[in-house]
């Protein structure tokens, strides 16, 4: 028995549960941060892809003759 009258194994079990909850919450936080980072990275990749697409379109427009002279 402990000072408050609870059996020793009960307190040990509570400590173990708290430790497991802490571990799980850290795992959830970590996976959330990884997901957040991956999402940011994906947004950057999409933005760069869009930028290159716009540049490519502009280059194709520039390659065409502005006034086509027909004979």
C-alpha positions as CSV (number, residue, x, y, z in Angstrom):
1,X,0.0,0.0,0.0
2,X,1.1,3.5,-0.7
3,X,0.6,6.6,1.4
4,X,-2.8,7.3,-0.1
5,X,-4.1,3.8,0.3
6,X,-3.9,2.6,-3.3
7,X,-2.1,-0.7,-4.1
8,X,1.4,-0.3,-5.5
9,X,0.6,-2.1,-8.8
10,X,-2.3,0.2,-9.5
11,X,0.0,3.3,-9.4
12,X,2.6,1.5,-11.6
13,X,-0.1,0.6,-14.1
14,X,-1.2,4.3,-14.2
15,X,2.3,5.5,-14.8
16,X,2.7,2.9,-17.6
17,X,-0.6,4.1,-19.2
18,X,0.6,7.8,-19.0
19,X,3.9,6.9,-20.6
20,X,2.1,5.1,-23.4
21,X,-0.3,8.0,-24.0
22,X,2.7,10.4,-24.1
23,X,4.4,8.2,-26.6
24,X,1.3,7.9,-28.8
25,X,0.7,11.7,-28.7
26,X,4.3,12.4,-29.7
27,X,3.9,9.9,-32.6
28,X,0.7,11.7,-33.7
29,X,2.4,15.1,-33.4
30,X,5.3,13.9,-35.5
31,X,3.1,12.4,-38.2
32,X,1.1,15.6,-38.3
33,X,4.3,17.6,-38.7
34,X,5.5,15.3,-41.4
35,X,2.1,15.6,-43.2
36,X,2.2,19.4,-42.9
37,X,5.8,19.5,-44.3
38,X,4.9,17.2,-47.2
39,X,1.8,19.4,-48.0
40,X,4.0,22.5,-48.0
41,X,6.5,20.8,-50.2
42,X,3.8,19.6,-52.6
43,X,2.4,23.2,-52.8
44,X,5.9,24.4,-53.7
45,X,6.3,21.7,-56.4
46,X,3.0,22.6,-57.9
47,X,3.8,26.3,-57.9
48,X,7.1,25.7,-59.7
49,X,5.4,23.3,-62.2
50,X,2.8,26.0,-62.9
51,X,5.5,28.6,-63.3
52,X,7.4,26.5,-65.8
53,X,4.2,25.8,-67.7
54,X,3.5,29.5,-68.0
55,X,7.1,30.2,-69.2
56,X,6.8,27.3,-71.7
57,X,3.5,28.7,-73.1
58,X,5.0,32.2,-73.4
59,X,8.0,30.8,-75.3
60,X,5.8,28.9,-77.7
61,X,3.8,32.1,-78.3
62,X,7.1,34.0,-78.9
63,X,8.3,31.3,-81.4
64,X,5.3,31.9,-83.7
65,X,5.6,34.7,-86.1
66,X,3.4,37.6,-85.0
67,X,2.3,38.7,-88.5
68,X,2.2,35.8,-90.9
69,X,3.0,37.1,-94.3
70,X,1.1,35.2,-97.1
71,X,2.4,35.4,-100.6
